[in-house]
Amino acid sequence: MALGTKTGVRYGGIQWFQKRFYDAYVEEDNWFIRSIIEDKRPLVTEIDGLRVVQIAEACWRSFKEGRPVDVELR
């Protein structure tokens, strides 16, 4: 994760995670750029992004409440 501030860019997150999945992120970005250039549907869609956020929110809510919670797919 990168956070832009007045003094520059600060990198955070878990280093092993970024290193382990770096190539996957680059490949995903390349596919997205190609989909724009070639006017094709991207492999990862806006619905996929929405689902990731919904799952992450459910995980956080579960952690805060100390119990399992349902993932609400809207």
SVG drawing of the C-alpha trace seen along z (x, -y; Angstrom):
<svg xmlns="http://www.w3.org/2000/svg" viewBox="-28 -19 37 36">
<polyline fill="none" stroke="black" stroke-width="0.4" points="0.0,0.0 1.2,-3.5 0.0,-6.6 0.8,-10.0 1.5,-12.8 2.8,-16.4 6.3,-15.0 6.3,-12.2 5.0,-8.7 4.9,-6.3 4.7,-2.6 2.9,-0.4 1.4,3.0 2.9,6.4 6.1,6.7 6.0,10.5 2.4,10.0 3.5,7.3 6.6,9.4 4.6,12.6 1.8,11.1 3.7,8.4 3.8,10.3 0.1,11.1 -0.7,7.4 1.5,6.4 -0.2,9.0 -3.7,7.9 -2.8,4.3 -1.4,5.4 -4.6,7.2 -6.7,4.2 -4.6,1.8 -4.9,4.3 -8.7,4.5 -8.9,0.7 -6.7,0.6 -8.5,3.5 -11.9,2.5 -12.6,5.8 -14.1,6.6 -11.3,6.8 -10.7,10.1 -11.3,8.4 -14.5,6.4 -16.1,3.7 -18.3,6.5 -15.2,8.4 -13.9,5.2 -17.2,4.7 -17.1,8.3 -13.6,7.8 -14.7,4.7 -17.8,6.5 -15.7,9.4 -13.1,7.2 -15.8,5.2 -17.3,8.4 -13.9,9.6 -13.3,6.4 -16.8,6.4 -16.3,10.0 -13.0,9.1 -14.5,6.1 -17.5,8.0 -15.7,11.2 -18.2,13.4 -18.9,14.7 -20.8,12.4 -22.6,12.9 -21.2,11.3 -23.9,9.1 -23.5,9.2 -25.3,6.1"/>
</svg>
